[in-house]
């Protein structure tokens, strides 16, 4: 679970305008943070299959959002993966 302050900081860095909280960029940034935290949990608790299932679902959702963004607005997609360090 992401702390509220950390999530607000991620949204503030990723948003496109002042009231933006649901654009694909924001959603991908928040999911990337959550994926990182759950990955650390999975390393410590190898048999936690429920968390592993949730992790796979989050990765799938992030991939769908990235595909959508690449298809609709490629420059924004390129900027996002550069900023987040995805797909090196």
N, C-alpha and C positions, 0 to 999 in steps of 0.2 A: 504494500500500500504506500502510495506516495504521500508525503506530508503536504498539507494544504499550501504552506508557504512555498515549497519547492515546485508544486504544480502551477501556482500562480506565476512564479518566476519563469517557468518553461513557456507558459501561455504568453507572457509579456514579451519574451524574446522571439517567439514564432509567429505572433499575430500579424495580420496584414493591415489592420486599422484598429482604432482604440476599442471598439466594442466586439472585436472578433474573438470568438472562443470555439468555433466549430469548423473552421476551414481545414482542408486536408493537411496543411502544413502543421497546424496546431495538434491535430489528432495523431499524426505520425510522430511528432516530437514527444508527446505524452506517452504514447505506446512504446516508443524506444526506451524511455526511462523505466517504465514498468517492466519491459522485457529484460532489461539489465538487472533489475532487482530480483525478479523471479529466477533468472539464470543463476544468480549467486545462491539463492535458496536451494535450487535443484542440485547444485554442486555439493552442498552440505548434506542434503537429504535425498539420496539417490532413489529411494523407493517411494517417494511421494508422487504417486501416479496422478493424483487429482491436480496437483500443481503443474505437472508436466503437460497434462491435457489443456489446462488453461493457458500455458505458455505457447503451445502449438496454435491455439485459437487466436492469441494475440499476434503471433507472427503472421498468421494467415491474413488477419484483418489489415495489418500494416502493409503486407504485400499487395492486397487489393487496392488500398488507398494509394499506394505508390504507382501502381499500374494505371489507375484512373488519372492521377496527376500527370504522368508521362504522356498519356494519350491526349489529354485536354490542353495542357500548358507545359510544354517541354522545358522552357527556360526556368520556370518556377521549380520544376522537378529537379533539374540539374543543380540549382542553387540549394535546394533542400538536402539532397544527398551529400553535397559537398559540406554543408554546415554540420550535419549530423554524423558525418564520417561513415556513411553506409555505402555498400557496393564499391569497394575500393578497386 
